Amino acid sequence: MIMKLRISSFFILISVFMNAQTPGYMGKHRMIGYTNNFSPALLMANAKSVDPPGINSSHCFNLDYVIKNRTSFCVSYQFMKTGMNFDNNIDIEDAATSYNLSYEPKSKLPMQLKSNNITLGFKFFKRGNFAPVGKYKKLDLMLMFSTVSYEQNAFTYHDYNSSTQVRRNYGKGEYNFSTFAIAYTLGRQRVFFNCLVLDYGVQFAATPAGLLGSVLGDNSYYVENGSELEAAIKHQKNVRLVGHQLVNIHLGLGFLAF
Amino acid sequence: MNIPGKCPGYFLINHLLMTLLKHKNMLLVLALSAGSCLAQAQTHSFEKNYVPITSSGSLPEEFIRTARSVSEEEIALLPYGATREASKQFIVSNNYFLRNLLLSGDVLINDPLSAYVNKVADELLKGDPALRKQIHIYVTRSADVNAYAFDKGFIFVNAGLLAQLENEAQLAYILSHEIIHVVKKHSVTEYIENVRLENGTGSYSRGTSEERTLAKYRFSKEQESEADMEGLNLIKKSAYSIKALNGAFDVMQYSYLPFELIDFNKSFFEDQYLTIPDTLLLKKVSAVKSNDDYDDTKSTHPNIRKRRGAIEPELKVEDESSRKKYIVSEAEFKNVRELSRFELCKFYMTERDYANAIYAAYILLQKYPDNLYLKKTVSKSLYNILANKTRKGYSKSTITIGDGQMQSEGSGVPDYSNIEGASQRLYYLLEYLEPQELNTIALSYTYKAHKQYPEDVTLADLTDSLFSEMINGNSLYLNDFSKKTKAEIKSMDTVKTVVVEEVQEESKYSKIKKEQLKTEVETEDNFIKYAFVGLLKDPEFVERYSKVAKGVLQKPLTSDDKTMLYYTSSKKNTGVPFLGIDKVVFLDPFYMRVMNDHGKLNVNFYESEDNQKILAEIQKKCADRLKLQYTEVSTKNMSTSDIEKYNDNALMNDWLGERFSHGDNNDELVTNSEYMKPLIEKLGTKYVAWSGIYHSKGKAHRNTYFFILLDLESGKLMKYETIYSRSKDNRDLISSQVYNSLMHVVKKPKK
């Protein structure tokens, strides 16, 4: 919350103190907007089903401020929600431990991954255009505050060595994580009626933690207790975020305020 | 009756593109329908002064209608058939270009020139009143020796042609030639033929590109020959002299020469004290050696010899005695020709042909030695030649817009070796005068003219500018000029003077001074040292010169200059400075949309016209939002009573045309500026803005926006901006670009 306040304050300070020597659109430098980001879930779960394919959509509220002829400073708040697969399968030949832990909730819904993201970035408009009109490239730093929630008693433990199958209760039912991502957007903005802004484009984002964790990290987690489950969920969450943020198509509408 | 190598009386679309970009200062034509000519024949007095011709009366209907409305009306009447599509294209492009020409301001309305030309046409078509009704003849303000016809009866005769004619019969023949072009619909026929040729259809389905091009020229030449012959038949039906017509071909053949050939005498610039050395006088001028049998393979017109040869046998008529060189009036013809020659002085200056302007004024000053207009022509031209000589860095400056360029090239004095005939001496002199010498001559000439006409503001300003140039451009101070003549110095015992003033024994320095004095008196090289012996006796001359030397008369730095200095000296600021201007006059914007089909450009005329209106609206909207006072000189929505609006636009276009030819050179004088003062007062601002868009769509969209802001008083280029983008010319994009330009105009510079 403190972080959000600081970011908001920073944005307001920039707006107030920057001398508007840039044209903006007909003298308007500030834009408030809403965009919906559509992210295809081709291989992973979505919020309603573990079975792909599906589409996740997220809501994004933007504030843009034109700081140079072809540059806008952007702050946005994004709320996203998706589903997350969980399947912890440890099957090592000749090992003492060989089991499968699966998540089988009554609701049939996958683990719910919700994330509140704060984004800071800059839009760089193409030569010959003046912000906020025309084709742009956007570079963002995305701070992601995620929550994974699940049904505590929905885990089934299957021990291969003893061939036993037990229903188990694990963890707190909800875990919070934070991470960051770097996003690159190719988009275009058009202005209609001197105040409405149509914004569309495609975004590519990468969460370093997810990418590095899944490629370089140890993907085997022994889940015997709650804290081990948390680590496993964190890993899964990172992987899911990579999938979710990889490609986004957005369509939005903005209002040129003043 | 085009001169060799000129375009025929219509313009292909591709040609149009460049023409429109280059010719904001396009044409001047006088539109007079047969029965609506209100102008009366007037005999001008040229003795004291001359005021350039302007339009008067009511605007003819064709000036008011949009190209689109005319085109749609004509297309609706087109018959269906194989040529319908090409005819449609022709109508649209023809009307678009015609509209631009008519509204360029270069067309004179209800003035003595057009009145006279129309009277000749009346005489010529006396027996065919129906045809006469269809023909609209306009005189255009251009120095080119040319006349051309458009479809639907529009004939344009340049004032440059009128200035060269020998008699009325020649004008009648030229008109009859153009009338045949109209009657035979040569414009549209040639257009359709060219479309076939370019598409390789019909008889052009075979053959190489070179063969097709030659076929195109052949077709055009056939039309010209037909117009020559049929035109002769037309004139035979009238009472005009047939024998006089041969001279019409002389006019064309020698059209590159001045309207008269009079030996240039250097005494024109000399007085009792200012003597130009003979070394600057070309001993022998090149003979006039125009070749009338040039290769016309790639020309739209047959060469002059062929044309003359073709009609010569037909010139023999039995009843020549009953025929006349003048039917309307010899006095009126001569008056019109003289008016055209006076106009030429202005046209030449506008076109930066300063040597020609001086020579034209020189010829006319032989007849009217006290004419203020002619003296100002000489002074202004000398000043601009000097401005170019002094600042060689500006010898080439360019403003680029899309594919077009506004370019300033060279000093305005062509190489004398390319000149033939008597005017060559003047070219030689102007070429070889050093800047200091030219400055001295220009100052001497202008100051004397100023003394003769002390109330003329232009001459007073020019004198000050030339004083300033002496000090700041050429480092010539009062003490560089002798107060005594060479003869006086020679007669003095200089040795004695020096010795008495200095010491008993002759020093090294006195010896040097004595030697220098001796050399100076004996040589002709330093003729400028003695140029002001007479003028230095005039206290006003000395006082004004001294004031400039002390910096009193030098132009103080304006706030604009300071802003410019700030921006050029500041490393951080690379953008355009803010100008803090609160009122600007806007001209009709330029808009052209073209389709680029593998390098072949097709103008979308309708969209261009529509978008021009949109751009004007955007300008107004942005100006309002920025609280920039908006005023316009526009030809939009004119009515028949808007002749004042029309003249304002003509004046502005004349000025802009000349200014654009200077490129980004702010030092050259816009010679038309003196006519702008009343307009500046009327508009309440001295700043004029012109903007435009050139959009082409091929594989990609390419958009070029430009904005130019000029100071009408000083001719200074205040702001010049082009923005290129690979995007559609959407309204929001254009709005952003226009707003950005105007924001820089309005915002006050940082302290």
HADDOCK unambig.tbl for C-alpha pairs under 7 A between the chains (distance, minus, plus):
assign (segid A and resid 23 and name CA) (segid B and resid 739 and name CA) 6.62 0.50 0.50
assign (segid A and resid 23 and name CA) (segid B and resid 740 and name CA) 5.18 0.50 0.50
assign (segid A and resid 23 and name CA) (segid B and resid 743 and name CA) 6.81 0.50 0.50
assign (segid A and resid 25 and name CA) (segid B and resid 736 and name CA) 5.61 0.50 0.50
assign (segid A and resid 26 and name CA) (segid B and resid 622 and name CA) 6.70 0.50 0.50
assign (segid A and resid 26 and name CA) (segid B and resid 736 and name CA) 6.31 0.50 0.50
assign (segid A and resid 26 and name CA) (segid B and resid 739 and name CA) 5.80 0.50 0.50
assign (segid A and resid 127 and name CA) (segid B and resid 725 and name CA) 6.34 0.50 0.50
assign (segid A and resid 128 and name CA) (segid B and resid 723 and name CA) 5.53 0.50 0.50
assign (segid A and resid 128 and name CA) (segid B and resid 724 and name CA) 5.43 0.50 0.50
assign (segid A and resid 128 and name CA) (segid B and resid 725 and name CA) 4.49 0.50 0.50
assign (segid A and resid 129 and name CA) (segid B and resid 733 and name CA) 6.65 0.50 0.50
assign (segid A and resid 130 and name CA) (segid B and resid 736 and name CA) 6.00 0.50 0.50
assign (segid A and resid 133 and name CA) (segid B and resid 732 and name CA) 6.89 0.50 0.50
assign (segid A and resid 133 and name CA) (segid B and resid 733 and name CA) 6.28 0.50 0.50
assign (segid A and resid 190 and name CA) (segid B and resid 732 and name CA) 6.85 0.50 0.50
assign (segid A and resid 191 and name CA) (segid B and resid 732 and name CA) 5.72 0.50 0.50
